[in-house]
Amino acid sequence: METLRRIFHYLTHLEWTEQKQHVCIFCDRKNFAEIVYEDAQIVVINNRRLAGQTHWLILPKEHAVRDIENLNSSHLKLCKP
């Protein structure tokens, strides 16, 4: 039980730091299976590893958006048709 307590203490006090990715695999268009949609702000591609019959990746062109947790109100326009 003491081991679990120490692990929990470590995880709750851990500072989660963002790791910088120096090479973006999505900047090289030859990695895209098929572009489904594109505009000035996003690119939508077919995912090569399907999790269902249709599986798209919606990629913002702005590298500041690392994941869904980094979205804010200024990114709402990306979700509107």
C-alpha positions, 0 to 999 in steps of 0.5 A: 500500500505504501508503494501505491501511495508513493506512486500516487504522490509522485503523479499528482505532483509531477509537472507535465511539460510539453515536449517539442516535436522538431519534425512534424509528419503532417507538414509533409503532404506525401504522408497523406493517404487522401486529402478529404477537405482543405481550407486556409486553417485546416486539412482533413485527411483519411486516416491510414489506420481506420478505427471504423468505416470512415476515419478522418484526421482533422489537422489544424495548420497552426502548429500552436494547437497541439491537442484538443486540450489546447483549444480556446474560444478563438479556435471555435471558427475551426469547428463551424462549416 
